[in-house]
Amino acid sequence: MLGIKKARKFIEANPDHPSSAVLSELVVALESESPMAITNLYKLGYDEFKLALEILEEWRLDRYYTSKVRLLDLSVQLSQMKRQGDGSEVQPSA
C-alpha cells in the first residue's frame, strides 16, 4: 500500500497540482469501476506516472486478495453445510 499512501500524501500536499487531479481521477475510476481516459496518465510527470503505475499494481493485488477472501468464506460455508448435512443453498457474502 505504499503507492496508495504516497498518492494520498501527494494529493494532500498539492491539491491544486494538475497531477493531483489525474491521480484522484484514477483512484475514483478504480474504486467505482468506471472508465478513465488512459491518455490522462500521459499528462503526468515521470515520478507521478510511476506513482500511478504503483497505484494500479497495488489496486490489482488488493482486488486479488479480496477475491481470495470471498472464495475462502464461500468454501468455509460449504464445508459447514456438508458437516451439518444441510441441503440449503450457499449464500455468498458481500
ABEGO torsion letter per residue (X at the ends): XAAAAAAAAAAAABAABAAAAAAAAAAAAAAAGBBBBAAAAAABBAAAAAAAAAAAAAAAAAAAAAAAAAAAAAAAAAAAAAAAGBABBBBBBX
